[in-house]
Amino acid sequence: MRALVQRTTGAEVRVGERVTGRIGPGLVILVCAMRGDGEAQSAWLARKIVALRIFRDAEGRMNRSLLDTGGAALVVSQFTLAAETKGNRPGFSTAAAPEEGRRLYEHFAGQLREQGVEVGMGEFGADMAVSLVNDGPVTIWLDTER
C-alpha cells in the first residue's frame, strides 16, 4: 500500500456539498491499495503511521506521534498514488481492483480506529474535494514495498 501523510491543524473532505469527514489537528492520509496488497500491508501501514514521530514536542522538535498527541486522521482513498508516469499520460494498472481497493481502504481505517485514533473518511471512488492546512509543512511518503 502507498500513503501520502500530511500533518494538519485541520482538514475536511466533501463530496459535492456534503462533508464526509472532518478533523482538527492530526494527519490527512491519502491511501492507495496496490495490486497484490492484503490486510498485512494495511495493518503494517496503519501501525507505522500512528507511530511516526512527526509532531512537535515542547522544544519544537518532531518527536511525538499521532498517539502521543491524541490527534485524528482523515483517511482519503487516492488511487492516483499508483500512477505510472513513464509517458505523459499516467497509467494506474498497478492499483488494486476497485473492490479490493475499497476493502483495504476500509480495513486500513479500521486498523487506525483499533489503535485508538479518531478517524474521518472520504468516500471511496467519489470525486472529492479535500481541504487542509498543511502544518509545517510536513508531508511524508510511505510505501509498504520499500
N, C-alpha and C positions, 0 to 999 in steps of 0.2 A: 504494500500500500504506500501511497505517497501522501504527504501532507505539507501544506504551507501554513505555518503558525505565526500569527501576528499578535503581539501584546497590545492590549487596548484599554482605554479608560471607559469605553462604552461602545456598543455596536448593536445593530439590528438588521434583520433581513425581512424583505417584503416580497410578496407575490401579488402583483397588482397593487391594490390599496390596502391589502390585508397584511398585518405584521404577523409573521410566523414564529419569530424568535427575537428576543431582546435580552441583552445582558449589560451589566455595569462593568467594573474592572475585571479583567481576565484575559482570555485568549479567543481570538477568532481562528478557527481551524478549518481551512479548506482541505477536503479529503477526497481521495480517489482510490478506488479498488482497482488493482491491475489484474489482468488475466492470470490465473493460477493462484491468486491470493485466497486465503481462508481465514478462519477465526483465529488461528495462531498469530498471523500477521496483524490482524485487527487488535488483538489483546496486547501484543508487544508494543504497537504504536501508541495505544492509549496509556499504557504504563510509562512509556518513555516521555510522552508529552506532559503528563501530570507531575513528573519528577524533574523536568527541565528547570534548572535554576536560572531563570531569566527575569526575575522580578527584583527590584531594588531592596537592599537591606537598609538598616539605619545609617550606614556610612555611604549609601548611594551605589554600592556595588551590586551587580547581578549575582545574587546569592540565595534567592528564595524561589521556591517552586509554587505552582498553582495551588497545591495542597497547603503549603505554608501560609499563603496569603488568604485562602478561602475564596479565591476568585472563581468566576464562572467560565463556561466555554460555550461559544456559539459555533455549532458544527454545520458546515455547508458542504453539500456534495458538489464536486468540481471535477467532472470527467476530463476537462481540458488539461489537467495536470499530467495526463498521459500523452500529451501532444508529441508527435514525432515531427521534427521540423527540418528534415533533410532538404526538402524543397521549399517552395514558397507557400504551399497550402498544407497546413498541419493535418496529419493523419492521427487517428485515435484507435487504431486496431489493437493496441496493447492494453486498452482499458478492459475491465471485466464486462461481461454481458450485462445489460441493464438489470435483469432480475437478480443476478449475483451481486452487482454493484449496490443495489438497494439493500439487500440483506446484510452486506458487510458494513454499509453506512450506518444502518440501524444498530448492528452489533457493536460497532465502534462507539456510538453514542451511549449504548447501554453499559459498555465497559467503563466509560468515564463516570457514569452515574454510580456504578458499583464501587468506585473508589471515593465516592462522596462529593463529586463535583456537580454543581448545578449546571444543567445543560439546556440551552436553547437550540433550536434547529431550523434549518431551511426546509424546503420541500423538494424531495428527490425528483429530478427530471424537470422541474419547473424553471421558467425564466424568472430569475430572482434579481432583486436589487439589494446589494449589501452595502451598508453604511457603517463606517467605523472611524474612530480616532486611533491611529497607529501610534502608540505610546513609545517614545524613544527616538526614532522608530526602531522597533525590534521586530525583525522578520526572519524566521528560521525555516529552512527546507529540510524535510525528513523523508527518507525512503527506506522501507524495510529490506530492500535488496542491497543496501550499502552498509 
